[in-house]
Amino acid sequence: MADSLNCDLKSLSPLQLFERVTEQGEKVRALKAGKAPKDEIDAAVRMLLSLKLSYKTTTGQDYQAGLPPRDLVLMNNGTNKEEDEDFVDPWTVQTSNAKGVDYDKLIVRFGSSKIDTDLINRIERAIGQKPHRFLRRGIFFSHRDMDQILDAYENKKSFYLYTGRGPSSQAMHVGHLIPFIFTKWLQEVFDVPLVIQLTDDEKYLWKDLTTEKAYEYARENARDIIACGFDINKTFIFSDLDYLGTSTGFYRNIVKVQKHVTFNQVKGIFGFTDSDCIGKISFPAIQAAPSFSSSFPQIFNGKENIQCLIPCAIDQDPYFRMTRDVAPRIGQPKPALLHSVFFPALQGAQTKMSASDPNSSIFLTDTPKQIKTKINKHAFSGGRDTIEEHRKYGGNCDVDVSFMYLTFFLEDDDRLEQLKQAYTSGELLTGELKKVLIETLQPLIAAHQERRKQVTDEMVKQFMAPRKLAFEF
C-alpha cells in the first residue's frame, strides 16, 4: 500500500503535490476541530507527513502554506525565458506572440480549470437562457469552483458577486468595460447582490498620485460603472479609502488575512522586494477582504457563510489564490472565480492597454471621429501587404485587432462568423473590416456617454453609501 502511494506521488507535478499537502493539512485541521477518533487523526497526520516528505524530495523545498514552490512561482508569472513563456502578473502582461497570451498554458500554470462546453451548458440550464457571448466565445475561459456556485444556486442557496476597478485615470477605456458588462449579466440572470471595490488606495501606493486625486478618480470611474446600467437596489460600489474607515467587518477580515500570510509568501506570489513600501506588502489583504460576506454586515446581516463569485481578468488571480489558501484557516468559504482573457491594445495582443497612452485603446470619452481615426490608423491588421496578396491568401483573424474587438462587442454570432470567413478568404479587406468595427463601437460608446451624463453626484453618493440591499439574509 505504501509503495503504491509513493508511486502515485512520484507521478505528481510540484503544483499537484503542493495542493495535495494543502488539502491534507485542511483535513487534519477539520478532524481535530471535529474531535475525531485519535487513530483517525493519527492516520491523517501520517499521511500529511508523508506528503510533505514527498514534496521536499521533489522540490528541494520545505512545504510552506500559501507559498508554491519557487520554480512554480516563476513559472506562474511566465518568467521561464528558455521556453519563451508569457509574463503575467497583476501589473504587467507581456507576450511575444501576436495572437496574445497562450491561455491554455496559463490555465496549467495557474492551476485553474477550463470553462468547457459542459460547464457552459450547465449554466444555460441553470439560468434558462442563452449564455452570454463572452462565455460562448471563450472570452471568459477559466474558473475556480464555478460548479460549487451552480450547486448552491440549484439548491436555492445564495451567493454574491464581487469585482473591482483600480482607478488610475479619470477616463476608462473599452477594455475596462469587459468585467462590468459580464458582471451585470451575471447579476441579472442569477439575481444576486454585487459589491464593486474601487482600489484607490492601491493606485496611491503604486502611482504618483495624491490620496485626493486617487479618490477623485474612483468617483469618476464609479460614474462609468453606474452608466453600465447596474441596479442601485442590488449593487454597492465602495472606495477603499472611504469604506475601510467605516466598516469593522471589512477591517477585521483584512487583519485576519494579514495574520495568516507571511512576508515571504507575498514576496513569492507578487514579486515584492525589500525596497517596496509596507503599504504594497499589506495591500493584497485589502483586495482579499471583499471575498468574505462578513466584510459587508449591512448587506448580509453579519452572516459569514455566503459564498462569493469573482469575475475578473486572469492577471488578478494571484490575489485570489492567496485568498483561497487563507479562507479555510479563518473560517471563511473560498471565493469562486471566472477569469477573462485580456483585452488587446490597438497595436496588437502582445501587451495590455495603458490608460496613459491615448492611442493604445478606444476610451469611453472618445468622439466618433476619434474612434474612426484610432481604428484606421492604429488597429493592428492581419491583412496582407497588398490588395492582390490579400485577395489571394486572405487575412489572419487570429492577430487582427479589429476582428478581436468585434469578438468582444458584436452580439450576432452568425454575423461574426460571416466576417471571419470573408476576411480569411480574402473577400473582405482590412479597411472594410475596420469599417464594421467603427460602425459597431461608435453607437455603443455614444450610448454609454449619454447614460453617463444622466449619472448625478447624488446617484454616485447613493451607490457608494453603505446600506442594506434588496435581499434578505
Secondary structure as the mmCIF struct_conf table of DSSP 4:
data_model
#
loop_
_struct_conf.conf_type_id
_struct_conf.id
_struct_conf.beg_label_comp_id
_struct_conf.beg_label_asym_id
_struct_conf.beg_label_seq_id
_struct_conf.end_label_comp_id
_struct_conf.end_label_asym_id
_struct_conf.end_label_seq_id
HELX_RH_AL_P HELX_RH_AL_P1 ALA A 2 LYS A 10
TURN_TY1_P TURN_TY1_P1 SER A 11 SER A 11
BEND BEND1 LEU A 12 LEU A 12
HELX_RH_AL_P HELX_RH_AL_P2 PRO A 14 ALA A 33
TURN_TY1_P TURN_TY1_P2 GLY A 34 LYS A 35
HELX_RH_AL_P HELX_RH_AL_P3 LYS A 38 THR A 59
BEND BEND2 GLY A 60 GLN A 61
STRN STRN1 GLN A 64 GLN A 64
TURN_TY1_P TURN_TY1_P3 ALA A 65 GLY A 66
STRN STRN2 LEU A 67 LEU A 67
HELX_RH_AL_P HELX_RH_AL_P4 ARG A 70 ASN A 76
TURN_TY1_P TURN_TY1_P4 ASN A 77 GLY A 78
HELX_RH_3T_P HELX_RH_3T_P1 LYS A 81 GLU A 83
TURN_TY1_P TURN_TY1_P5 ASP A 84 ASP A 84
STRN STRN3 PHE A 87 VAL A 88
BEND BEND3 PRO A 90 TRP A 91
STRN STRN4 VAL A 93 GLN A 94
BEND BEND4 SER A 96 SER A 96
TURN_TY1_P TURN_TY1_P6 ALA A 98 LYS A 99
HELX_RH_AL_P HELX_RH_AL_P5 TYR A 103 PHE A 110
TURN_TY1_P TURN_TY1_P7 GLY A 111 GLY A 111
STRN STRN5 SER A 113 LYS A 114
HELX_RH_AL_P HELX_RH_AL_P6 THR A 117 ILE A 127
TURN_TY1_P TURN_TY1_P8 GLY A 128 GLY A 128
BEND BEND5 GLN A 129 GLN A 129
HELX_LH_PP_P HELX_LH_PP_P1 LYS A 130 HIS A 132
HELX_RH_AL_P HELX_RH_AL_P7 ARG A 133 ARG A 136
TURN_TY1_P TURN_TY1_P9 ARG A 137 GLY A 138
BEND BEND6 ILE A 139 ILE A 139
STRN STRN6 PHE A 140 ARG A 144
BEND BEND7 ASP A 145 ASP A 145
HELX_RH_AL_P HELX_RH_AL_P8 MET A 146 GLU A 154
TURN_TY1_P TURN_TY1_P10 ASN A 155 LYS A 156
STRN STRN7 PHE A 159 ARG A 165
BEND BEND8 SER A 169 ALA A 171
STRN STRN8 HIS A 173 HIS A 173
HELX_RH_AL_P HELX_RH_AL_P9 VAL A 174 PHE A 190
TURN_TY1_P TURN_TY1_P11 ASP A 191 ASP A 191
STRN STRN9 LEU A 194 LEU A 198
HELX_RH_AL_P HELX_RH_AL_P10 ASP A 200 TRP A 206
BEND BEND9 LYS A 207 ASP A 208
HELX_RH_AL_P HELX_RH_AL_P11 THR A 211 ILE A 226
TURN_TY1_P TURN_TY1_P12 ALA A 227 GLY A 229
TURN_TY1_P TURN_TY1_P13 ILE A 232 LYS A 234
STRN STRN10 THR A 235 SER A 239
HELX_RH_AL_P HELX_RH_AL_P12 ASP A 240 TYR A 243
TURN_TY1_P TURN_TY1_P14 LEU A 244 THR A 246
HELX_RH_AL_P HELX_RH_AL_P13 THR A 248 HIS A 260
BEND BEND10 VAL A 261 VAL A 261
HELX_RH_AL_P HELX_RH_AL_P14 PHE A 263 PHE A 270
TURN_TY1_P TURN_TY1_P15 ASP A 274 SER A 275
BEND BEND11 ASP A 276 ASP A 276
HELX_RH_AL_P HELX_RH_AL_P15 ILE A 278 ALA A 288
HELX_RH_3T_P HELX_RH_3T_P2 ALA A 289 SER A 291
BEND BEND12 PHE A 292 PHE A 292
HELX_RH_3T_P HELX_RH_3T_P3 SER A 293 SER A 295
HELX_RH_AL_P HELX_RH_AL_P16 PRO A 297 PHE A 300
TURN_TY1_P TURN_TY1_P16 ASN A 301 GLY A 302
BEND BEND13 GLU A 304 GLU A 304
STRN STRN11 GLN A 307 ALA A 313
HELX_RH_3T_P HELX_RH_3T_P4 ILE A 314 GLN A 316
HELX_RH_AL_P HELX_RH_AL_P17 ASP A 317 VAL A 326
HELX_RH_3T_P HELX_RH_3T_P5 ALA A 327 ILE A 330
TURN_TY1_P TURN_TY1_P17 GLY A 331 GLY A 331
HELX_LH_PP_P HELX_LH_PP_P2 PRO A 333 PRO A 335
STRN STRN12 ALA A 336 SER A 340
HELX_LH_PP_P HELX_LH_PP_P3 VAL A 341 PHE A 343
STRN STRN13 PRO A 344 ALA A 345
TURN_TY1_P TURN_TY1_P18 LEU A 346 GLN A 347
STRN STRN14 GLY A 348 LYS A 352
TURN_TY1_P TURN_TY1_P19 ALA A 355 SER A 356
TURN_TY1_P TURN_TY1_P20 PRO A 358 ASN A 359
BEND BEND14 SER A 360 SER A 361
STRN STRN15 PHE A 363 PHE A 363
TURN_TY1_P TURN_TY1_P21 LEU A 364 THR A 365
HELX_RH_AL_P HELX_RH_AL_P18 PRO A 368 HIS A 378
BEND BEND15 ALA A 379 ALA A 379
BEND BEND16 GLY A 383 GLY A 383
BEND BEND17 ASP A 385 THR A 386
HELX_RH_AL_P HELX_RH_AL_P19 ILE A 387 TYR A 393
TURN_TY1_P TURN_TY1_P22 CYS A 397 VAL A 399
HELX_RH_AL_P HELX_RH_AL_P20 VAL A 401 PHE A 409
HELX_RH_AL_P HELX_RH_AL_P21 ASP A 413 SER A 425
TURN_TY1_P TURN_TY1_P23 GLY A 426 GLY A 426
BEND BEND18 GLU A 427 LEU A 428
HELX_RH_AL_P HELX_RH_AL_P22 THR A 430 LYS A 453
TURN_TY1_P TURN_TY1_P24 GLN A 454 GLN A 454
HELX_RH_AL_P HELX_RH_AL_P23 ASP A 457 PHE A 463
TURN_TY1_P TURN_TY1_P25 MET A 464 MET A 464
BEND BEND19 ALA A 465 ALA A 465
BEND BEND20 ALA A 470 ALA A 470
#
